[in-house]
Amino acid sequence: MRFGHDFHRHQVPEWADAYVPYSLLKKLHNKAIKRTDVGQPDFNELYTALEHSIYSIADFYKEHHAMLRVNEAELIQRSNLLLTVNAWDVECLSQNFHDLREDFNKLQWFFRVNYEALERMSTKIERSPISDDQHHQSCKSKLAKLTEDHEGLVSSFIESLDSFMKAVFHTCHDAKTSETSKRSYLKAFIDRFSSSPSSSELSDNFASCLLEDREENLGELLEKVSNESSLPDGLSFSNFLKHLTYLSLVCTARQCSHFLLLVAMPKHDVKPTHLLLNHMIVASGKRRHLADLDDLNHGTVCESDDHYDLSGSNLFHTVVQSLGDSKSAVLSTKDTLGRIPLHYAALNGLPTICRMILSSFPNSKEDNIPSPILARDFQQYTPLHYAVIKNHPVVVKRLLNNLYSDSQTSGVPVDEKLLFDLLSTAIRYEFDDIVELLAQRQIDTHLRSSDGETALYLAARRGRESYVKTLLENGGAADVSTPEPVHGWTPLFIACVNGHGAVARALLQAGARQDIQDHNGWAPKEHAALRGHLELAGMLDSLENLSMSGGPAGMPMKPVSKPGQAIDYEKSHVIVNLGVLQNGKNVNAVDLNYPNEHAVNTKGGLSIEISISEKESETYVSELPFLTDTVNDPFTFTVSKPSVASMSFKLSQQVPGYPASRTLIGSATTLLQTPSEPFGENRESLVRERTIPIVEKETLDVIGTITFTFLIVKPMATPVSSTISGSSTKAQGVQLVGHRGLGQNTASRSYLQLGENTVESFLTAAKHGATHVEVNAQLTRDLAAIVFHDFSLSESGTDIPIHDLTLDQFMHASNIQSPRGDPASILGKPYDETAQTKPRSRSLSRDHERGTQSIRDRMKYTVDFMNKGFKPNTRGDFIQDSFTTLDELLEKLPESIGFNVEVKYPRLHEAAEAGVAPVAIEINTFVDKILERVFRSESNTNRDIILSSFTPEVCILLALKQRKYPVMFITNAGKPPMTDLETRASSLQAAVRFAKRWNLAGIVFASETLLMCPRLIAYVKRSGLTCGSYGLLNNIPENAKKQAAAGIDIIMADRVGLVAKALKDVD
């Protein structure tokens, strides 16, 4: 999921307009699906758009691949000339090859992202009833042809490029070995331009001059070469002089360069070419880069834009001036890539040289010469493009000033579409200074990207408040409520979708309209609430006047979730997610520290192969990084013996989108379980993520880490019935669930409160109108299923977790609160099958009051008591009753009382808040013991039972281990404060996706989200799920009525009688 949401993040910014219009394709698909009520969907419009996208991607790829080939050919030509000659240029050449490889990988990334978008659309169509199979097969064949052509181009390019890169790499290494090798390279180079037998001494003298940067003897040596006519046939002296000058530049022999450029070339009437000027610019750029690195290393920053190479710039200026009247013609001459010298000056971030080049062009109307700033190379990039893409703000400023100055002189307006495209690119790259420079030019607000998005929309999507404010201040306010065409989303919509609160606030202050609905009838507030951005949603106006049948309530109906196939009782299953499932943890799934010297191709993509050490188990291969959220798309393995099984990860390098290029880098292996049981029998850590080292295949060095999260699903020791029960969460009308019985205990003194999770509370809740009661089931250390809500037993005077107590210890904490020291529940003692009469009311005594105070004193330093100021079901604060067990409730409460058994497995944030070790009972044991209690109770034949949990792993186990009872996921859905950072519980949308993935029956949400946006109730139900809510707001009758009117299935409340009466009024 989230592929479409994050599609723009995977794009190469300067190529954004060339990508598949994925949002439009999805819209066309959904439009066709909505027509199924009048027959099969008509995908003709979608097929037309798909075919156009396939052809566009193919053309773009081939065009840019051809450009790479041209670049490659030029580099190979240079390498053939210099690989065995020039020790200095080999390093520069090596970097050029790596840059070419980077450009190649960028193009492969472009292909991979677009191909996955096209493949996803094809899969979506296949999952739908297909009205025109022939048309679909035609699209699939075109997509296959696209892949075939791509693989052919890639394989040939890789083969040739890698061979030359290796040669350059090794030559570069050899060139660093000694001064002798450098001299021999120079001599060999010069010898190639001489046919005289006596040239050896001459070439040695040339080499000495360049090595020692001595200009004194160069003139004499050049005279000898020009007079002896010793040059090979076809090579003129002028060409020899140009090559020698080029060699002096790459050798950084400055004195020699000055002499050759300023003395020798004019003397022999040799004019500098555009290629030589390009080399000078690139050499200056290299010096600038080294100077910048030196500034960073010394912690200094120079404000002057030409501090790094003043002498180089002056030399360039002198050489250009020596061209006389031909300088503008030379500076306008394009090379094999279609670039002029200004392109290279902008690419290398050289503002002074840019100024010198621009000053060499005429600036009057009569000359009618187009500005070199707008000259386009074969990729259709201007120098201004390169200045933006390479993030050179000083160059951008200079070029912009010159462009606007020329416009004022000539009267020809500036091409604002070009500036808009550059502004869009800068926003996507998040180049702050360049965004500021371009925004200040107050570009035409009617301009749009190829997807119909304004600059303000792009800035809002990026979440950059500073960009939004800058655009608003410079004419962007006119776009503040302009929608893009696909979804009908304004900048406020996209800010709400992405949860950018500061951006939304700035837009609202600028007058953004909240009453606009998108093409599907959704309001901005609903988008924010759906995705868990409740604080942002709270900033927006209420939705009182919206039709309850539109927007979220009008989405197409999806199939009702049904229990999935129970797992094979003979096998275990391992569910693996790469990365972590906790928000706020900045951990990469694969964190690689792989130095360049280990391999030539270090800039390619990565792929990972995951397998289990059992022969018949599955093996998965995935390309990294993932282009979508894989939280609900984990790797699932079947394993017979998890106690001895291991999991291995093989990391390979490959060209993005080209599996045939896969090369193994390293691997990592881990045991699924530790044989020594470090936490004790039936114990495990609550931290399910694991980080293991990646070992390099040759050296066995650690080159990185892999982080993954996993869950082992084991078959139950005692298999339970797989028969689907008649129990259903879809009963007639709203089901009222008594929260922890008659209600959770609170600090409020406005009404009488029975102790929560007690027999008396459950019975009273049913008498007051509850159809079900929520039962918080936990396990003690000796694996007894008890009914208790809190993580720890503060009554003990400590923060000890429930799972670290025995049943006797747990019950003793209840017994000591009774005046008699051993209270019997209304139904009798938990262990006593003999029914007892209800004990008479107990009068209080001073001794008892002292006992109550003693209990409070015992608890006052526990974390739970200090946070809340009380403890539920304690005498003195509530009408206390004895603790109870799940067995007691199942056996003795009337079958007419439905149970919502919440499996309260300890959660990581609870252990952290209590300050105890994150260790608990092994999760399979925990779930199995509770299921055994539920299934073995003979009195549950007709009892309506729902299983639920806040813990996603528990819900997965409950859904896989049995099919009899419906399973519901409980979540805060983004309600602040977010103490539980579980990704799958972060929003209503995340919860729906999780529930659908594991075939859960429904979800119970914190009611804040549903009360804020009631139409989301229908969204959940139309997703094929039961929708319920819980929380203090449900105790307000009007809130219960509001949710009931919106179609909610389950309301969990504390004030059962009050809410029951309100719901009767609704009925």
N, C-alpha and C positions, 0 to 999 in steps of 0.2 A: 504494500500500500504506500501512499504518499508519493508515488512516482510522478504523477502530474503536479502535485504540490511543490516538489523540489526540482522539477524539470529545468527551470531557469537557472538553478544553482549549478547544474552540470554542464551548462553551455560555455563555449568559448565566447567571451563577451563581444569581440569584434565580428563574430560570425552569427550572432543571435538571430538575425533576420533570415538566415538560411536554414534554420532548423525546421523539422516537421512541426506543423501547427497542432500539437498534441491536444491542447484544450479544445480546439475546434473539432478535431476528429472525434473526441469523446462526446462533444455536444451532438454531433450528427448521429453517433451511435445511440445515444440516449433518446434522441428524437425519434429514431426508427423504432426503438423498443417500445416507446409509449404508444405506438400505433398498433400494437399487437392485439388490442381489444377489437380491432376491426379486421383481423386476419394476421397473416405472417408479416414480420417487419420488412419494410422496403429499404434495403441498404444501398440502393443505386447511387444516391447522393454521396454516401460515405465511400463507396468504391471509386467513384470519380476523384474524390479528394485524395484517397489513398494512392491511386495510380499517379496522380500529379506529384504527390510527395515523393514517391519512389523515383520518378524520373528526375525531379529536382535534386534529390540527394545524390543520385548517380552522376549527374552533370557537374555538380559542385565538387564532388570528390575527384572526378577525373581531371577537371580543370586544375585543381590545386595539386593533385598528384603530378601532373605534367610540369607544374612550376617547380616542384621539388626535384624532378628529374633534371630540369635545366640547371638548377643550383648544384645538384650532385655532379653533373657533367663538368661544370666549371671548376669545382673543387678537385675532381679527379684529374682534370687537365693540369691544374696547379701541382697536384701531388706527383704526377708523372715527371714534372719538371724539377721538383724540389725535394722529393723524398730522400734521395741519396746525395743531396747537395747542401741544402740550407738548414743549418741546425737551429736557427732562430725562428724561421717561418714555420717550421714543423710544429712548434708549440701552438702558434696561432692557427695553423691549419687543423691541428687536432681539436682545438676549441670550436672551429668552424664546423667540423664534422659532427661534433656533439650537439651544436646548435641545430644543424640540419636534422639530426636524429630527434631532437626535441620537437622541431616543427613537424616531423613525420608522425611522432606519437600524438601530437595535438590533433593532427588530421585523423588518426585512427580513433582517438577518443570521440571526435565529432561523429565518425561513422558508428561507433559502438552505441552512443546515446540515441542517435536517430534510428538505428536498426532495432534497438530494444523498444523504442516507441512504436515503430511499425509492427513489430512482432506482437506487442501487447494488444494492439488494435485488432490484429488478425485473430488472436486468441479470444478476444471479447466476442467477435462475430461468431466464432465456432461454438461458443457456449450458448449462443442464442439460436432460435429456430431460423434456419437459413432459407430464404425464399428463392435465391438464385445461386445454386451451388456452382454452376459453370462460371459465373462471374467471380465467385470467391476463389475458385481454383486458378483462374487467370491471375488474380491478384497474388496468390501464393506463389505461382510460378515466376512472376516478375520479381517478387521478393527473393526467391531462391537464386534467380539470375543476378540480382544485385549482390548477393553474398558471393556467388561464384566469381564474378568479375573482380570484386574487392580482394578476394583471396589470391587471385592470379597476379594482380598488381602488387600486392604486399609481398608475396614470396620472392618475386624477381627483384624488387627494390631492396629487401633485407639482404639477399644474397650478395648483391654487388656492394651495398653500403658497408656491410659488416667486414667484408674482405679488405676494403680500403681503410676502414677505421682501425683494423688490427695492424695493418702495415704502418699507418701513421703513428699509432700508439707505441709500437716497438721502436720505430725510428726516433720518435721523440725521446724515448728512454735512452737510446744509444747516444743521441745528440748531447745529452747532459753529462756524458762520461768524462770528456777531457777537452782541453783547448786544441789538442792535436787533431781530434776528429772535426772540430769546427773549421780549422784551417784547411783540412783536406776537403771538406765539403765545399768551401769557398773556391778552392783551387779547381776542383772538378767542375764547378759551375762555370767558371770563367774559361776553362779549357774548352768547354763545349762551344764557345763562341770564337774559337781560334783554330786555324788550320796549319799554323806555322810550327815546325819542329822545335823552334827556340822559344815557344810560348810558355814553357813551364816556369821559367824564371819570371816572366811577365805576370803570369797568373798568381805566382807566389807574392809578388810585390803588391798586386791589387788586394789580395787577401790580407796582407799585413796592414795596408791602409785602412781597410774596413774594420779589421779586428781591433786596431789600436785607435781608430777614429782619427787618423791623421790625413789632413787634406793637402799637405805640402807637395807631395809627389804625384798626386792624382792627375794634375794637368799634363805633366811630362809623360806619364804612362798612357794617357788618352791620346796624346799626339802620336806616340809610337804605334798604337793600334790603328789610328786613322791613316797613317802614312804607309804602313807596311802592307796594307791590303791583305791582311792575314785572316780575315773573317771568312767563314764558310760561305759557299754559294747560297744565295737567297736571304742572307742576313745582312742588313745594312748597318752602317756605323750608328745611325740614329737609333735603331732598335736596340743595339748593344748598349748604347748610352742610357736608354730608357730602362732596360733591364737592370743595369748597374745601379741606377738611381733607385729603382724599386727595392733592390737588394740592400742598399744603404738604409732605406727607411725601415725595413723589417729587422735589420741588424741594430737598429737604434744608434747608428753612427751619425750623430747630429752634425758634426763639422763637415763630414763628407757629404751628407745630404744637402747642406747649405751650399757647399761648393758646386756640386753637380747641378742643383736646381738654379742657382743664381748666377753662376759663372760659366760652367761648362756648357750647359744647354743653350744659353743665349749666344755664346761664342761660336758654337757649331750650328747655330740656327735650327736648333731642335725645339719644337714647341711641346709643352706638357699636354698630354691628352687627358680626357675626362677620366680614363681608367687610373692614371697616375694620381690625379686629384682625389679620386675615390680612395686610393691606397693611403694617401696622406691623411685623409679624414679618419679612416679606420685606425691608423696608427695613433692619431691624436686621441681618439676615443679610448684606445687601450691605455694610453698614459693617464687619461682622466680617471678611468676606472681604478688604476693603481693608486693614484693620488687620493681618491675618495676612500679607498681601503686604508691608506695610511692615516688619513684624518680620523677615521673611525677608531683605528688602533690607538691613536694618541689622544682621543677624546676631544678633537678640535673640529670646528666647522667654520669654513670660510664663506662669507656672504657673497664674495665676488663670483660671478658666473664663469670667469675665465682665469681664475687663480691657478689652475692646474697646468695650463699649457700656453702661457702667453707667448713664449718664443715660437712654439709650433704654430699658433694662430698668425703671428706676424710673418712667419715663413710662408704660410699658405696665402696670406694677403699679397705678399710680394710676387709669388709665383703667378697668382691670378692676374695681377696687374701687368705682368710681363706678356700676357696674352694680347694686350692691346684691344683693338676693336673686335677681335674674335672671341673675347672672353664670354660674352653671353651665349654665343653659339656653342662653345665648348661646354659651358656649364649647363646647357640644355640637352646635351647629347646623352642618350640613354644607353645603358649597358645591356647585357643579355637578359637581365631580369626586368628591364624597362625602367630602371631607376636612374635618376640624375644625382649629381653630388649632394644636392640639398636633402634628398632622401636619406643619405648616409649621415649627414650632419645631424638631422633630426633623430635618426635611429640611435646615434651614439651620444645624444644629449649635449651638443656643442653649440650653445647659443651665439658665441662670438663668431664662429665660422659661418653659422646661419646668416648673421648680419652681414658678413663680408660677401657672401654669395648673393644675397638679395640686393645689396648696394651695387652689384655689378650689372644689374638689369635696368634697362630704361624705365622711366616712371611717368611717361606722358601719354596723353590720350592718343596722339597721332601715331605712336609706334604700334598700338593695337596688338601687343604681345601678351599672351595670357600669363598670369602670375605663376612663377615656378612653385609657389606654395600649393597650387591646385593641380600640379602635374601628377598624373596617375601612372603607377607602374602596372605590370601585367596582372597584379592581383587587385587592381583598381584602388590602391592605397596612395594617398597623397603624403607628402612629408608631415603634414599636420596629423594625419592618422598615426604615423609611427611615433610622433612625439607624445601623443595621448596614450597609445598602447604600451609604450615603454616607460610611461610615467615620468616625463621630463617637463615639469611645469614651467621652468624658466624658458625653455624653447617654445612651449605652447604660447606663453605670453608674448614672446617676441614675434612669432608668426601671426598671431591674432592681431597684434597692433599693426603689423605691416599690411595684413589683409584688409583691415578696415581703413587704413590710410590710403591704400590703392583704390579702394571703393569710393572714397570721398573724392579722390583726384579724377578718377575715370567716370564717375557717375553710375557705374554698374553696381547694383546691389550685391551684397554678400550672399552666397548660397546658404540660406539658413537651414535647409534640409541637411546639408553636410554637417553643419554645426550641431544640429539636433542629434544626428547619428553619433557624433563624437561625444556629446553630452551623455547620451544613453550608454555608450561604451564606458565612459568614465564612472558613471553611477554604478554600473554592473561590476566594474573592477574595484569600486570604492576608493578612487584616487581623489582624496579630499581637495587638494589645492586646484586640481584641474576642473573639478566640478564647480568650485567657486568661480574660477576664471570664466568658464563657459556660461554659467548661469547668469553672471553679471551682464552678459551681452543681451539679456532679455530676448531670447529667441522666440519666434512666433509660437504662441500657445496652441495654435490649431494643429501643429505638426504631431504625427503619431508614428509609432514603430510599425513594423509589418504586421504585428498582432493587434494594432489599434490602441496601444498603450501610450499615455502621455508621460513626460519626464517626471511629473509629480507622482504618478502611479508607480513608476519604477522606483523612485526614492522611497515611497511608502512601503513598497514590498520589501525593500532591503532593510527597512527598519531604521533608517538614518534620519533622526530628528533634525540634525543640522542641515542636511540636504533639503529636507522638506521646508524648513524655515527660509533657507536661502532662495529656493524657487518661489515660495509664496511672496517674498519681498521683491522679487524681480519679474513680476508679471504672471506667476503661476497661479495666483488666486482665482483666475478665470477658469482654471481646470479643477478647482477643488471638489466639484461634484460631477465631473464628466466621467461617464462610465466607459469601460472598454467593451468591445462589441460581443465577445464570446459569452461571458457570464452576466454582463450588465453590472460589473463591479466598479464602484468608484474608488478613489484612493482610500476613503474611510473603510470600505468593505475589506480591501486587502490588508489594511492595518489590523482590522479585527480578526481576520482569518489567521494572520501570523502572530497575533498577540502583541503587537507593538503599541503599548499604552501611551508612551510619550508622543509618538507620531499621531495617534488618534486624537490626543488632547490638542496638539498643534492644529490639526485639521478642523477640529470643532471650533477652536478659537477663531479660525479663518472663515467660519461660516459654512462648513460642510453640512449638507442636509442629511438628517437621520431618517427621514420619512420615505426615502427612495427604497424600493424593493428591487432585487435583482430579477433576472429573467425567470427564475423558478419561484418567485414570490417570497424569498427570504429577506429578512431585515438584517442589517449589520450586527445588531445585538445578538441575534440567534446564531450567527456564525461564530461570534466570540464565545458564547456560552457552550455551543456544541464542542468546541475545541478546548474547553477548560480554562479559558481566559476570563474568569468571573469578575475579577477586579475591573478589567476593561469594560466588560458588559455592564457592570454597575454604574459606569460613567454615563451610559446612554439612557435616553428616555424610555419609559415603560411602553409596553406593547398592548395597551388595553384595547385599542380600536381595530386590531387586525382580525381578519376572518379566521376562524378556527379550522377551516378546511383547506387553507392555502399554505404555501411555503413548505416547511418541513412536513406538515400534515398532508400534503398533496403528492409526496414522492411515490413512485411506483411500488406496489406491494411486492415484497420478497417472500419466498417460501418460509413457513414456520419452521424454526429449528426443531429437529427431532434428535432423540438420543442416538449417538453414534454406535458403531459396532464395539461391543465390549472387547477388551484385549484378550489375546490368546493366553489362557490360563497356564500354559506350559512355558511361556517365554516372558522375559522382561523387555521393556522398551526404554531407550535413552533418547531424550529430547534435548537438542543442543541449539543454543543461540550463540552466534559469534558476538562478542562485545558484552556489555552489561545491560541489565534491565532496570537500573535505578537512574532516575533523572538526576542531573547535577554532577555526575561523575564524568570527568573529562578523560576518558580512557579510550584509546584506539584499540579496535579488535586485533589488528596486526600493527605492531609498532616495530618498524624495521630500521636498524642502524647498519646499513650495508655500504661500506666505503667504495668509491669509484674504482680504486685500483684492483678490486677483486674481479671485476668483469667489465667488458666493453659496454654491454647493453644494460646499464643500470637505470635508465630513464623509462624503460618500458612499463607496461602494466603488470599486475600481479594476479595470480590465480591460486586458489587453495583447494586441496583435495583432502577430504575428511573421511576417515574410515574407522571401523571397529575391528578388533583382532579376531573376528570369527568369520570363517570362510563364506558362509551364506549371507552375511550381513551386507547392507547396502554401502555403496561408495558414492560420495557427492563431490562434484567439481564445480566451483563457482569462481567467476571472475571478480576481482576486487578493484576498486571499492564497489560495494553494492549500490545500485542506483535507486533502491527503494528501501522502505522500512521493512526489515525482516522479522520484527518482533513476533508476528503471528504467522510466520512462515519458517519455522525452525527445521533443522535437519533431524529426522527421526530414524533411529536404528533399532533393529530387533537383536536381542542378545540373550543367550540361554543362561550364562553364568556371569553376571556383572561383577561378582567378587574377584574374578581373576581376569576379566577382560580389560583391554587397554584401548585407548583412543589415540589415533595418530593424525597429524596434520602435515601435509607436504606442501611447501610453499614454492611456487614456480614463478618465473618471469616470463612474460609474453607480450607481444604486441597487442594493444587493446583491440578486442573484437576479432582476434585471429588465433584460435586455439592451437593451430599447427606449429606455432612458434614457441610453444611452451618449453621452458628449460628449468630443471630443478635447481633451486637455490639452497634450500635447507629443509629441515623437518623438526617436528616436536612430537613427543609421545608422553602420555600420562596414563596411570591406572585410574579406572573409574572409581574404585573404592580402595581405601587403605586397609590392608589386612590386619593391622594391629589395633584397629578401632580406638584411635587416640582419645576419643571423647567418652568411651565406655560403651557397653552393650546397648544397642538400640538408641544410640545418640549420634547426632550429627550437627555440623555447623549450620547456622541460619544463612551464612554467606555462601551463595550458590555459585558465585563466579570464581574462576580459577585462572591464574596467569602462569604460563610455563614458558621456558626459554626455547628459542629457535636455534638449532645447531647447524652451522654451515657444513655443506656436504663433504668438502675436501679437508678443511683445516680443523673441523669440529669446534671452531670458535662460536661463542654465542653472538648472534648477529641481530637479535631482536626478541620480541615476546609475542605470544598469542594469548588473548584474553577471551574466555568464553564462559557461558552460563549453562548449566545442565541440570536435568531432572531425571532420575531413574524411576520408572514406573514398574513396580513389581507386582506379579499376580498375587491375589490373596491366598493365604494358607488354607483358608476355608472358603471355597468359592461360594458366592451368593447368587441368588436367582437372577437370571438375565431377562426374565419376563417383564415386559413393559407394564407398569401398573396403571390402574385407572385414575390414579392420583393426577391431578392437573392443576396448573395455576390459572387455567382459563375458565374458572367457575363463573356462574352468572353474577353480574354486579361486582362492585368493589369489595375485595377481601380486606377486612380490618384485622391487622396483626397487633396483638398486645406486645409492645416493646419490652423485652425481658419480663414478660408477664403483664402486670398492670401498669408497667412503666418503669423506666430507669430512674434511680434515685438521684435527686438533684439537691442543691443547697436551698431551693425555694421552700418557704414555709407557708405558702398561700393555700396549700391543700394537703390533705392527709396522704402519706405515702407508705405503702406496704414494702417490706424488704424485697428487692428485685431478685429474680430467679429463684423464687421460693414457691412451694406448692400452693400456699395461700394466695400468693399473687397470681399464679396461673388460673386457679379456679375462679377468683374474683374477676379477672379479665374476661373470662368466658361468660360469666353472669352479666357483665356490663355490655356485652354485644360483640366481643372479639370472635371472629371465626377461627383464627389461629393464634398461637402464642409463639414468640421467639424464644428458643431455648439455646443458651450459650454453652456448647459442649466442649469440655477440655479433658485432657488425660493427666492423671497423677503419675508419680514416678513408678508406681506398681501397676500402671496401665489400667486403672479404673476410670471409667467415664463419669465425670462429675459435671454439675451445671453451675458455672460461675463465669462472670464476665471479665474481670480484671486480670491483667498479666501476672501480678504478684499478690501475695497474701499479706497485706499490711497488718492484719490482725495479729500476726506473729511478732510484730515489732521490728521486722526486717523487710527487705525488698525481695525476698525469696520468690522465685517464679513458682507457679502452680505445679509445673511439671517436675519440680525438684522435691515435692512433698509426697508422702504416702497418703493413701485414703484416710487412714486413722488420724494422721497429723492434721489433715485438712478438716475433718469433721470435729476434731477437738477444738479448733479455733471457733467453731460455732457453739459447741457445748458449753464452753466457759462463759459465754454471754448470757446463759440462762440462769435465772435465780436458783433453779434446782441443779444446775450443772450438767443436765442431760436432757435437753428438751426433746420431745417427740413431735414429729411433724403432724400435720392434720391427718395424714394418711397412715401414721404409724412410723416406727423407726425404719430407716432404710434397709436394715438387715433382718428385720422382724417380719415374718410373713403373717403373724397373728395380728389381726386388726385390733386397734386400740380405740377407745373412746376419745373423743376430742377433749384435751385437758381444759379444765376450767380456767377462767381468766385469772391471771396472777397479779396480785397487788404488789405495789412497789414498796420497798423498805429503804431505810437509810443505808443499810449494808449494800443493797442492790445499787443505789445511786452512787455509792463509793466505787462499786465494781464497774459501773459504767464509766466513771471518770478514769478509773485505772486503765480501762481499755483504750480510751482516747489518749491518755498519757503514753501508753505503749506505742501507739501508732504515730505520734506527732513528728517523729524524725524520719518517717518513711517518705519516699519520693511522692507516691500517690497522694498521701494525706497532705503533704506540704503544698502540692499543686492545687488540690481541690478543697481542702479544709474539712473534709469528711471522708468517710468510707461507706459505700452502700451496704445496706442490710446490717447496720450496727445499732445496737440498742442505745437509746438516748436521742438518736436523730431520726430513726424510722421505726415502724412497727416490725421488729426483727422476728424472723422465723429461722428455723434450722436450715442449714445447707442441705442440698439434695443431690441425688445421682440421676443419671440418664435412665438407668434401669427402673428406678422407682417411678419416674414420671411415665415412662412407656407402659409399665405394667398397671399402674393404678389410676392415672387420670382417665376420665371418660373418653371413649373413642370419638365422641362428637367434637372434641377439641382438636383442631388441626395443629400440627407442629411445624414450625420453621426451625429446623435444627441447624443453627449456625456453628460450623466447625471452626472453633477459635484456635487455630494453630498460631503459635507465637510468631510475631513479626519482628523484623530486624530493628525497626525504629523503636519498638516497645522495649527491647532489650537495651538499646542505647539510652533511652530516657530513664530506665531504671538503674542504669550503670552496672549491669551484670553481663557476664559473658554471653555472646550470641550462640548459645548451644541449646538444643532442644531434643525432644524425642524424634527419632527418625521418622520422616513424614509419611512413609508408607505404613509403618506400624501405627502411627497416630490415626490415620484415616481408616485403616482396616479395623482397628479396635472399635471405633465408633460405628462403622457400618455393621460390624458383627452384632453390636447391641441393638441397633435398629432392626436388623433383619431377623434376629432370633426371638424378638418379642412376639408372642402368640396373640397378643391383644391388638395388633396393628392391622388386622385384616381389613378393616373399614376406615381406619384413620387416614386422613389426608396429611401427607408428609411432604415437606419441601426440604431439600438440602441446600445449604448456602455457605458462603465464606467470603471474607475480605481477601484471602490469600489466593492469587491466581493458580499457583501450583496445586493447592488443595482442590480447587474447582476442576482442574484437569484430571486429577486422580479420581474424584467423585464421578466425573462423566465417563471415564474409561473403565472403571472397575465395576460399575453397575448400570443398569438401564431401567430399573424399576421406578425410581423416584426422580422428579425433575430437579435440576441443579441451577441455582441462581448465584450470580456474581454480585457482591456488594461493594460499592465504591463511593468515595467522596466526590469523584468526578471533577477534580480541580478546586474544590471548596477550600479557601484559605482558612487557617494556615496549613500549608502542605507538609504535614509531618511524615506521611507515607510517600516516599519518592518513587514508588513502583510505576514504571512506564505504562503498564497496561491498565492502571487505575487513574491515569492523569487527566482524563476527560471523558465526557459522555461518548464521544466518537471512538476513543480508544477502547472503552469498555464494550461498545457494540461490536467492534471488530474482533475483540478477543472472544466474546460470547459466541459469535457466529462461527469463528474458526474451530471452536471445540464443542460445538453443538449443545451449548447450554440452553436452558429453557428461557432464561430472562435475566434481568439485572434490577437490583434495588439501588437507587441513587440517593445521595443526600438531596433533600428536597429543594435546596436553594436554586439549583439549576432549573428544575422543572417549574418552580413558581415564577422565576424570572422570565422564562420562555415556555409557556404551557404547550405550545405546538410541538415541542420536542418530544412530548409524551407520545404523540401520534407517530413521530419519526421512529422512535424505538419500536413501537408496535408494528409499523409497516415494514420494519426490518425483519419481522418474523419472530419478535421476542416479546415476552411478558415484561411489563414495566411496573416497577414499584418504587416507593420512596420511603425514607426515614428521616428523622431529625426533629429538633425542638419546634421548628416551624409547623410541623404537622399537628401540633397540639392546639393550634388556632383553628377553630371551626371553619372560618372563611377560606383558609388555605386548603383544608381538606375538600371543601366544596369545589374550589377552583380546579383542583387536580382531578376530582371525580368528573367534573363537567368536560375536562379535556380527554377523558377516557382512560384514566389510570386503572390498573388492575389491582394493585396492592398498596395499601397505606399502612405504614407501621407507626404507631403513636403511643404516647405515654398516657394521655388523658383519654382512656378508652371510652368511657361513658359519654363524655362530652362530644368526641368525634363520631361515635356511633349514632348519636342523636342527629348530628349535622348531616351525616350521610343518609339517614332515613328521610330527612327533609328533601334531599336531592332526589332520592328515589320517588 
